[in-house]
Amino acid sequence: MSYKCHCCGEIHQDLPDIGIDKPFLATEILEEDWPGRVELTADTCIIDGKDFFIRGVLIIPVHEDENGLGFGVWVSQKKENFQTYVENSDSAEIGPYFGWFANELGPYAPTLSLKTMAHFQGNNQRPLIELEPTDHPLSIDYQNGISIERAWEIVHEYMPA
């Protein structure tokens, strides 16, 4: 299987990570209204000074691939934990911190408000996101893994072949 990379335009054979560029709540605000309301970086987001989000990596195990299928996703954080992360973003000595899943993953929607834990890794790596075990399809796949065929189906929902 393959996909066309939106960054370089090349065709790649290995499973990609799929990145979501902002929390769902930010998509509900017109970009023209962002000044003064939305502070977005590659790794953090603050909305209206009261909603705090961090970007992490959720890895769904793939039975035939040792790396799994990674999603760059956003999770909410309470203000104190968010501040601790911002002040210690390269530390593995903080957390883990509870948060709510803050993106809709198309193949699994609805996914907003699934319970998560953010595990901080240090070494300039984004936190690993752990899903609470539930009967939600995303949680089931996170716990049990998916086939390589299913992983490619998901990839092709986000990237052209």
MDTraj code that builds the backbone (N, CA, C; nanometers):
import mdtraj as md
import numpy as np

residues = "MET SER TYR LYS CYS HIS CYS CYS GLY GLU ILE HIS GLN ASP LEU PRO ASP ILE GLY ILE ASP LYS PRO PHE LEU ALA THR GLU ILE LEU GLU GLU ASP TRP PRO GLY ARG VAL GLU LEU THR ALA ASP THR CYS ILE ILE ASP GLY LYS ASP PHE PHE ILE ARG GLY VAL LEU ILE ILE PRO VAL HIS GLU ASP GLU ASN GLY LEU GLY PHE GLY VAL TRP VAL SER GLN LYS LYS GLU ASN PHE GLN THR TYR VAL GLU ASN SER ASP SER ALA GLU ILE GLY PRO TYR PHE GLY TRP PHE ALA ASN GLU LEU GLY PRO TYR ALA PRO THR LEU SER LEU LYS THR MET ALA HIS PHE GLN GLY ASN ASN GLN ARG PRO LEU ILE GLU LEU GLU PRO THR ASP HIS PRO LEU SER ILE ASP TYR GLN ASN GLY ILE SER ILE GLU ARG ALA TRP GLU ILE VAL HIS GLU TYR MET PRO ALA".split()
xyz = np.array([
    [0.0846, -0.1187, 0.0000],
    [0.0000, 0.0000, 0.0000],
    [0.0884, 0.1240, 0.0000],
    [0.0286, 0.2355, -0.0357],
    [0.1061, 0.3584, -0.0411],
    [0.0147, 0.4780, -0.0173],
    [0.0780, 0.5929, -0.0041],
    [0.0050, 0.7186, 0.0074],
    [0.0918, 0.8294, -0.0490],
    [0.0274, 0.9381, -0.0900],
    [0.0987, 1.0550, -0.1396],
    [0.1137, 1.1538, -0.0242],
    [0.2376, 1.1861, 0.0081],
    [0.2675, 1.2756, 0.1200],
    [0.2280, 1.4187, 0.0847],
    [0.1502, 1.4827, 0.1720],
    [0.1089, 1.6203, 0.1468],
    [0.2225, 1.7195, 0.1719],
    [0.3287, 1.6772, 0.2393],
    [0.4430, 1.7659, 0.2656],
    [0.5391, 1.7702, 0.1473],
    [0.5789, 1.6522, 0.0978],
    [0.6815, 1.6469, -0.0068],
    [0.6264, 1.6092, -0.1429],
    [0.5022, 1.5620, -0.1503],
    [0.4420, 1.5232, -0.2768],
    [0.4860, 1.3874, -0.3275],
    [0.5717, 1.3190, -0.2527],
    [0.6227, 1.1881, -0.2930],
    [0.5266, 1.0767, -0.2503],
    [0.5385, 0.9623, -0.3171],
    [0.4638, 0.8435, -0.2795],
    [0.5479, 0.7649, -0.1787],
    [0.4876, 0.7285, -0.0654],
    [0.5560, 0.6519, 0.0394],
    [0.4840, 0.5189, 0.0591],
    [0.5596, 0.4191, 0.1039],
    [0.5060, 0.2846, 0.1225],
    [0.4725, 0.2523, 0.2683],
    [0.5380, 0.3173, 0.3632],
    [0.5186, 0.2857, 0.5048],
    [0.3987, 0.3610, 0.5620],
    [0.3444, 0.3110, 0.6728],
    [0.2317, 0.3800, 0.7369],
    [0.2760, 0.5174, 0.7861],
    [0.1991, 0.6205, 0.7556],
    [0.2323, 0.7537, 0.8061],
    [0.1676, 0.7783, 0.9414],
    [0.2133, 0.8810, 1.0088],
    [0.1386, 0.9351, 1.1218],
    [0.0423, 1.0376, 1.0633],
    [-0.0739, 1.0500, 1.1236],
    [-0.1754, 1.1437, 1.0769],
    [-0.1874, 1.2547, 1.1805],
    [-0.1649, 1.3776, 1.1383],
    [-0.1675, 1.4899, 1.2313],
    [-0.2933, 1.5731, 1.2174],
    [-0.3463, 1.6128, 1.3309],
    [-0.4606, 1.7039, 1.3337],
    [-0.4083, 1.8355, 1.3891],
    [-0.4299, 1.9434, 1.3143],
    [-0.3592, 2.0677, 1.3428],
    [-0.4143, 2.1532, 1.4560],
    [-0.5339, 2.1227, 1.5036],
    [-0.5895, 2.2047, 1.6128],
    [-0.7010, 2.1289, 1.6833],
    [-0.7306, 2.1672, 1.8066],
    [-0.8435, 2.1048, 1.8761],
    [-0.9752, 2.1379, 1.8056],
    [-1.0708, 2.0491, 1.8194],
    [-1.2008, 2.0673, 1.7564],
    [-1.2632, 2.2011, 1.7944],
    [-1.2531, 2.2408, 1.9202],
    [-1.3125, 2.3669, 1.9655],
    [-1.2616, 2.4846, 1.8834],
    [-1.1345, 2.4824, 1.8425],
    [-1.0781, 2.5913, 1.7618],
    [-1.1401, 2.5959, 1.6234],
    [-1.1854, 2.4815, 1.5719],
    [-1.2469, 2.4794, 1.4384],
    [-1.3845, 2.5448, 1.4395],
    [-1.4416, 2.5594, 1.5571],
    [-1.5743, 2.6209, 1.5675],
    [-1.5689, 2.7726, 1.5778],
    [-1.4469, 2.8274, 1.5786],
    [-1.4280, 2.9723, 1.5860],
    [-1.3742, 3.0193, 1.4511],
    [-1.4386, 3.1162, 1.3912],
    [-1.3912, 3.1696, 1.2635],
    [-1.2493, 3.2233, 1.2818],
    [-1.1608, 3.1949, 1.1866],
    [-1.0219, 3.2389, 1.2002],
    [-1.0108, 3.3902, 1.2140],
    [-1.1017, 3.4633, 1.1547],
    [-1.0990, 3.6092, 1.1686],
    [-1.1257, 3.6534, 1.3125],
    [-1.1871, 3.5648, 1.3928],
    [-1.2141, 3.5943, 1.5337],
    [-1.1052, 3.5419, 1.6269],
    [-1.0023, 3.4774, 1.5718],
    [-0.8972, 3.4198, 1.6553],
    [-0.8173, 3.5231, 1.7349],
    [-0.7800, 3.6375, 1.6775],
    [-0.7006, 3.7323, 1.7577],
    [-0.7711, 3.7654, 1.8893],
    [-0.6988, 3.7451, 1.9984],
    [-0.7552, 3.7691, 2.1307],
    [-0.8335, 3.6523, 2.1867],
    [-0.8623, 3.5521, 2.1034],
    [-0.9391, 3.4369, 2.1509],
    [-0.8613, 3.3057, 2.1457],
    [-0.7864, 3.2834, 2.0372],
    [-0.7189, 3.1558, 2.0166],
    [-0.5677, 3.1776, 2.0077],
    [-0.4948, 3.1102, 2.0961],
    [-0.3483, 3.1097, 2.0910],
    [-0.3067, 2.9674, 2.0548],
    [-0.2595, 2.9488, 1.9304],
    [-0.2274, 2.8156, 1.8799],
    [-0.0809, 2.8082, 1.8406],
    [-0.0112, 2.7088, 1.8960],
    [0.1242, 2.6754, 1.8511],
    [0.1188, 2.5328, 1.7979],
    [0.2328, 2.4781, 1.7600],
    [0.2362, 2.3399, 1.7122],
    [0.2026, 2.2414, 1.8228],
    [0.2193, 2.2811, 1.9498],
    [0.2027, 2.1880, 2.0617],
    [0.1025, 2.2290, 2.1681],
    [0.0570, 2.3532, 2.1668],
    [-0.0368, 2.3990, 2.2692],
    [-0.1445, 2.4872, 2.2071],
    [-0.2562, 2.4953, 2.2768],
    [-0.3646, 2.5830, 2.2332],
    [-0.4397, 2.6319, 2.3566],
    [-0.4663, 2.7616, 2.3588],
    [-0.5495, 2.8218, 2.4632],
    [-0.6636, 2.8934, 2.3923],
    [-0.7853, 2.8674, 2.4362],
    [-0.9021, 2.9314, 2.3772],
    [-0.9743, 3.0111, 2.4840],
    [-0.9912, 3.1395, 2.4544],
    [-1.0620, 3.2336, 2.5428],
    [-1.0018, 3.2376, 2.6832],
    [-0.8752, 3.2040, 2.6962],
    [-0.8068, 3.2094, 2.8252],
    [-0.8594, 3.1102, 2.9270],
    [-0.9450, 3.0157, 2.8836],
    [-1.0042, 2.9237, 2.9815],
    [-1.0036, 2.7769, 2.9392],
    [-0.9802, 2.7495, 2.8119],
    [-0.9721, 2.6119, 2.7640],
    [-0.8289, 2.5866, 2.7187],
    [-0.7663, 2.4820, 2.7747],
    [-0.6246, 2.4558, 2.7539],
    [-0.6077, 2.3176, 2.6917],
    [-0.5245, 2.3097, 2.5871],
    [-0.5045, 2.1858, 2.5130],
    [-0.3564, 2.1643, 2.4857],
    [-0.3173, 2.0369, 2.4836],
    [-0.1835, 2.0003, 2.4398],
    [-0.1953, 1.8977, 2.3289],
    [-0.0934, 1.8955, 2.2438],
    [-0.0909, 1.7993, 2.1338],
    [-0.0033, 1.6816, 2.1736],
    [-0.0528, 1.5630, 2.1478],
    [0.0209, 1.4418, 2.1781],
    [0.0034, 1.3406, 2.0675],
    [0.0538, 1.2210, 2.0910],
    [0.0476, 1.1145, 1.9910],
    [-0.0288, 0.9958, 2.0484],
    [-0.1337, 0.9578, 1.9792],
    [-0.2099, 0.8373, 2.0103],
    [-0.1646, 0.7314, 1.9108],
    [-0.1155, 0.6189, 1.9602],
    [-0.0684, 0.5134, 1.8709],
    [-0.1616, 0.3936, 1.8812],
    [-0.2228, 0.3605, 1.7681],
    [-0.3058, 0.2404, 1.7601],
    [-0.2141, 0.1270, 1.7148],
    [-0.2014, 0.0220, 1.7943],
    [-0.1158, -0.0901, 1.7518],
    [-0.1677, -0.1525, 1.6219],
    [-0.0742, -0.1872, 1.5351],
    [-0.1066, -0.2564, 1.4100],
    [-0.0369, -0.3912, 1.4166],
    [-0.1141, -0.4964, 1.4037],
    [-0.0611, -0.6317, 1.4237],
    [0.0609, -0.6619, 1.3383],
    [0.0627, -0.6147, 1.2150],
    [0.1717, -0.6468, 1.1231],
    [0.2738, -0.5341, 1.1091],
    [0.2733, -0.4360, 1.2004],
    [0.3651, -0.3226, 1.1900],
    [0.4092, -0.2843, 1.3306],
    [0.5370, -0.2916, 1.3577],
    [0.5862, -0.2662, 1.4944],
    [0.5690, -0.1220, 1.5402],
    [0.5535, -0.0274, 1.4461],
    [0.5395, 0.1128, 1.4849],
    [0.3960, 0.1540, 1.5144],
    [0.2993, 0.0837, 1.4604],
    [0.1596, 0.1198, 1.4798],
    [0.1193, 0.2368, 1.3920],
    [-0.0036, 0.2796, 1.4093],
    [-0.0597, 0.3930, 1.3358],
    [-0.0724, 0.5088, 1.4336],
    [0.0047, 0.6137, 1.4110],
    [0.0063, 0.7275, 1.5023],
    [-0.0854, 0.8395, 1.4571],
    [-0.1536, 0.8976, 1.5538],
    [-0.2360, 1.0163, 1.5307],
    [-0.1839, 1.1291, 1.6185],
    [-0.1527, 1.2431, 1.5585],
    [-0.1228, 1.3631, 1.6353],
    [-0.2556, 1.4254, 1.6747],
    [-0.2911, 1.4155, 1.8025],
    [-0.4228, 1.4593, 1.8496],
    [-0.4076, 1.5586, 1.9650],
    [-0.5163, 1.6218, 1.9973],
    [-0.5211, 1.7206, 2.1047],
    [-0.6050, 1.6675, 2.2198],
    [-0.5611, 1.6972, 2.3409],
    [-0.6370, 1.6631, 2.4605],
    [-0.6437, 1.7867, 2.5496],
    [-0.7543, 1.7997, 2.6203],
    [-0.7692, 1.9124, 2.7123],
    [-0.6837, 1.8885, 2.8361],
    [-0.6514, 1.9971, 2.9037],
    [-0.5772, 1.9907, 3.0293],
    [-0.6328, 2.0960, 3.1230],
    [-0.6323, 2.0661, 3.2518],
    [-0.6686, 2.1727, 3.3433],
    [-0.5529, 2.2722, 3.3448],
    [-0.5833, 2.3963, 3.3801],
    [-0.4878, 2.5059, 3.3684],
    [-0.3555, 2.4763, 3.4392],
    [-0.3618, 2.4228, 3.5593],
    [-0.2399, 2.3977, 3.6361],
    [-0.1496, 2.2965, 3.5658],
    [-0.2086, 2.1893, 3.5135],
    [-0.1299, 2.0876, 3.4434],
    [-0.0747, 2.1415, 3.3114],
    [-0.1549, 2.2231, 3.2437],
    [-0.1100, 2.2862, 3.1204],
    [0.0123, 2.3732, 3.1479],
    [0.0052, 2.4546, 3.2526],
    [0.1185, 2.5428, 3.2878],
    [0.2421, 2.4609, 3.3227],
    [0.2236, 2.3531, 3.3974],
    [0.3371, 2.2672, 3.4319],
    [0.4002, 2.2114, 3.3058],
    [0.3185, 2.1687, 3.2113],
    [0.3710, 2.1165, 3.0852],
    [0.4471, 2.2246, 3.0082],
    [0.3887, 2.3430, 2.9969],
    [0.4543, 2.4519, 2.9230],
    [0.5902, 2.4842, 2.9856],
    [0.5956, 2.4854, 3.1192],
    [0.7204, 2.5186, 3.1889],
    [0.8207, 2.4039, 3.1881],
    [0.7746, 2.2815, 3.1612],
    [0.8617, 2.1625, 3.1638],
    [0.8373, 2.0744, 3.0418],
    [0.8219, 2.1358, 2.9256],
    [0.7783, 2.0606, 2.8071],
    [0.8769, 1.9524, 2.7630],
    [1.0005, 1.9602, 2.8076],
    [1.0973, 1.8587, 2.7691],
    [1.1303, 1.7651, 2.8852],
    [1.0368, 1.7523, 2.9788],
    [1.0600, 1.6679, 3.0957],
    [0.9710, 1.5445, 3.0936],
    [1.0280, 1.4323, 3.1298],
    [0.9498, 1.3100, 3.1473],
    [0.9115, 1.2933, 3.2938],
    [0.9451, 1.3910, 3.3756],
    [0.9235, 1.3822, 3.5203],
    [0.7904, 1.4412, 3.5651],
    [0.7056, 1.4813, 3.4714],
    [0.5738, 1.5348, 3.5071],
    [0.4659, 1.4372, 3.4632],
    [0.3491, 1.4528, 3.5230],
    [0.2349, 1.3714, 3.4832],
    [0.2444, 1.2276, 3.5295],
    [0.1619, 1.1409, 3.4733],
    [0.0686, 1.1677, 3.3639],
    [-0.0499, 1.2523, 3.4098],
    [-0.1109, 1.3209, 3.3137],
    [-0.2229, 1.4094, 3.3424],
    [-0.3473, 1.3658, 3.2656],
    [-0.4595, 1.3715, 3.3355],
    [-0.5895, 1.3421, 3.2757],
    [-0.6281, 1.4520, 3.1773],
    [-0.7003, 1.4138, 3.0725],
    [-0.7566, 1.5101, 2.9787],
    [-0.8702, 1.4461, 2.9009],
    [-0.9442, 1.5302, 2.8298],
    [-1.0518, 1.4832, 2.7429],
    [-1.0033, 1.4892, 2.5990],
    [-1.0309, 1.3852, 2.5216],
    [-0.9966, 1.3811, 2.3799],
    [-1.0638, 1.5000, 2.3127],
    [-0.9895, 1.5763, 2.2323],
    [-1.0413, 1.7029, 2.1801],
    [-1.0445, 1.7087, 2.0278],
    [-1.0511, 1.5929, 1.9615],
    [-1.0631, 1.5873, 1.8158],
    [-1.1668, 1.4843, 1.7770],
    [-1.2199, 1.5020, 1.6582],
    [-1.3057, 1.4004, 1.5985],
    [-1.2205, 1.3236, 1.4991],
    [-1.2028, 1.1954, 1.5205],
    [-1.1333, 1.1113, 1.4241],
    [-1.2395, 1.0462, 1.3371],
    [-1.2460, 1.0880, 1.2118],
    [-1.3502, 1.0476, 1.1191],
    [-1.3910, 0.9023, 1.1247],
    [-1.2964, 0.8082, 1.1126],
    [-1.3374, 0.6683, 1.1101],
    [-1.3958, 0.6185, 1.2413],
    [-1.3794, 0.6950, 1.3473],
    [-1.4245, 0.6527, 1.4796],
    [-1.5287, 0.7470, 1.5414],
    [-1.5647, 0.8537, 1.4710],
    [-1.6521, 0.9567, 1.5271],
    [-1.7832, 0.8960, 1.5767],
    [-1.8338, 0.9505, 1.6855],
    [-1.7812, 1.0643, 1.7611],
    [-1.6718, 1.0226, 1.8605],
    [-1.5712, 1.1066, 1.8719],
    [-1.4606, 1.0769, 1.9632],
    [-1.4359, 1.1870, 2.0655],
    [-1.5037, 1.2994, 2.0522],
    [-1.4849, 1.4069, 2.1502],
    [-1.5192, 1.3564, 2.2896],
    [-1.4419, 1.3985, 2.3831],
    [-1.4660, 1.3721, 2.5253],
    [-1.4400, 1.2287, 2.5703],
    [-1.3616, 1.1514, 2.4943],
    [-1.3135, 1.0255, 2.5493],
    [-1.2107, 1.0591, 2.6566],
    [-1.2041, 0.9781, 2.7615],
    [-1.1101, 1.0037, 2.8703],
    [-0.9699, 0.9589, 2.8298],
    [-0.8712, 1.0445, 2.8617],
    [-0.7326, 1.0161, 2.8246],
    [-0.6388, 1.0434, 2.9423],
    [-0.5180, 0.9935, 2.9265],
    [-0.4056, 1.0304, 3.0123],
    [-0.2911, 1.0686, 2.9192],
    [-0.2260, 1.1817, 2.9477],
    [-0.1100, 1.2265, 2.8708],
    [0.0147, 1.1853, 2.9475],
    [0.0987, 1.1053, 2.8824],
    [0.2233, 1.0569, 2.9416],
    [0.3390, 1.1320, 2.8756],
    [0.4132, 1.2072, 2.9561],
    [0.5181, 1.2935, 2.9037],
    [0.6484, 1.2168, 2.8896],
    [0.7156, 1.2365, 2.7739],
    [0.8319, 1.1571, 2.7381],
    [0.9643, 1.2303, 2.7470],
    [0.9628, 1.3632, 2.7451],
    [1.0874, 1.4374, 2.7386],
    [1.1535, 1.4186, 2.6032],
    [1.2819, 1.4526, 2.5963],
    [1.3616, 1.4345, 2.4738],
    [1.2970, 1.4956, 2.3496],
    [1.2323, 1.6098, 2.3643],
    [1.1677, 1.6797, 2.2527],
    [1.0623, 1.5956, 2.1819],
    [0.9988, 1.5042, 2.2535],
    [0.8920, 1.4230, 2.1972],
    [0.7582, 1.4667, 2.2544],
    [0.6558, 1.4582, 2.1728],
    [0.5218, 1.4911, 2.2216],
    [0.4755, 1.3840, 2.3192],
    [0.3841, 1.4215, 2.4085],
    [0.3316, 1.3224, 2.5029],
    [0.2608, 1.2079, 2.4309],
    [0.2678, 1.0896, 2.4900],
    [0.1893, 0.9762, 2.4419],
    [0.0517, 0.9843, 2.5057],
    [-0.0510, 0.9662, 2.4263],
    [-0.1880, 0.9740, 2.4746],
    [-0.2416, 0.8325, 2.4924],
    [-0.2917, 0.8066, 2.6112],
    [-0.3515, 0.6772, 2.6455],
    [-0.5020, 0.6957, 2.6571],
    [-0.5781, 0.6066, 2.5965],
    [-0.7239, 0.6103, 2.6075],
    [-0.7708, 0.5195, 2.7201],
    [-0.8725, 0.5658, 2.7916],
    [-0.9361, 0.4823, 2.8926],
    [-1.0036, 0.3639, 2.8234],
    [-0.9898, 0.2435, 2.8789],
    [-1.0600, 0.1287, 2.8199],
    [-1.2119, 0.1458, 2.8329],
    [-1.2790, 0.1429, 2.7181],
    [-1.4254, 0.1500, 2.7131],
    [-1.4717, 0.0633, 2.5962],
    [-1.6021, 0.0671, 2.5689],
    [-1.6534, -0.0059, 2.4540],
    [-1.6608, 0.0811, 2.3282],
    [-1.5988, 0.2005, 2.3321],
    [-1.5941, 0.2860, 2.2138],
    [-1.5005, 0.2212, 2.1102],
    [-1.5343, 0.2242, 1.9811],
    [-1.4512, 0.1597, 1.8783],
    [-1.3048, 0.2055, 1.8780],
    [-1.2799, 0.3347, 1.9019],
    [-1.1411, 0.3810, 1.9061],
    [-1.0670, 0.3203, 2.0240],
    [-1.1312, 0.3145, 2.1375],
    [-1.0691, 0.2550, 2.2560],
    [-1.0447, 0.1053, 2.2349],
    [-1.1380, 0.0383, 2.1732],
    [-1.1220, -0.1053, 2.1462],
    [-1.0014, -0.1280, 2.0547],
    [-0.9916, -0.0487, 1.9468],
    [-0.8768, -0.0643, 1.8563],
    [-0.7471, -0.0247, 1.9252],
    [-0.7507, 0.0760, 2.0106],
    [-0.6316, 0.1171, 2.0850],
    [-0.5856, 0.0039, 2.1778],
    [-0.6796, -0.0632, 2.2412],
    [-0.6461, -0.1708, 2.3349],
    [-0.6026, -0.2992, 2.2631],
    [-0.6724, -0.3344, 2.1528],
    [-0.6528, -0.4644, 2.0880],
    [-0.5692, -0.4614, 1.9613],
    [-0.5548, -0.3441, 1.9016],
    [-0.4830, -0.3340, 1.7756],
    [-0.5737, -0.3593, 1.6561],
    [-0.5207, -0.3293, 1.5386],
    [-0.5953, -0.3451, 1.4137],
    [-0.5061, -0.4161, 1.3118],
    [-0.5675, -0.4621, 1.2051],
    [-0.4918, -0.5253, 1.0973],
    [-0.4242, -0.4178, 1.0130],
    [-0.3252, -0.4582, 0.9378],
    [-0.2578, -0.3653, 0.8473],
    [-0.3556, -0.3149, 0.7413],
    [-0.4482, -0.3989, 0.6984],
    [-0.5484, -0.3573, 0.5999],
    [-0.6371, -0.2471, 0.6563],
    [-0.6806, -0.2636, 0.7809],
    [-0.7635, -0.1599, 0.8445],
    [-0.6842, -0.0303, 0.8619],
    [-0.5564, -0.0421, 0.8979],
    [-0.4726, 0.0774, 0.9125],
    [-0.4670, 0.1549, 0.7812],
    [-0.4488, 0.0836, 0.6696],
    [-0.4437, 0.1511, 0.5393],
    [-0.5783, 0.2118, 0.5019],
    [-0.6900, 0.1472, 0.5381],
    [-0.8214, 0.2074, 0.5136],
    [-0.8308, 0.3428, 0.5843],
    [-0.7856, 0.3456, 0.7082],
    [-0.7895, 0.4716, 0.7840],
    [-0.6983, 0.5752, 0.7214],
    [-0.5772, 0.5368, 0.6852],
    [-0.4834, 0.6300, 0.6223],
    [-0.5447, 0.6913, 0.4977],
    [-0.6092, 0.6099, 0.4143],
    [-0.6645, 0.6594, 0.2901],
    [-0.7885, 0.7463, 0.3097],
    [-0.8463, 0.7456, 0.4297],
    [-0.9519, 0.8429, 0.4579],
    [-0.8935, 0.9828, 0.4752],
    [-0.7651, 0.9901, 0.5120],
    [-0.6987, 1.1182, 0.5360],
    [-0.6055, 1.1609, 0.4242],
    [-0.5514, 1.0640, 0.3480],
    [-0.4515, 1.0938, 0.2452],
    [-0.4853, 1.0179, 0.1177],
    [-0.4686, 1.0830, 0.0021],
    [-0.4944, 1.0114, -0.1234],
    [-0.3893, 0.9049, -0.1496],
    [-0.4292, 0.8011, -0.2221],
    [-0.3356, 0.6921, -0.2573],
    [-0.2385, 0.7381, -0.3634],
])
top = md.Topology()
chain = top.add_chain()
for i, resn in enumerate(residues, 1):
    res = top.add_residue(resn, chain, resSeq=i)
    for name in ("N", "CA", "C"):
        top.add_atom(name, md.element.get_by_symbol(name[0]), res)
traj = md.Trajectory(xyz[None], top)
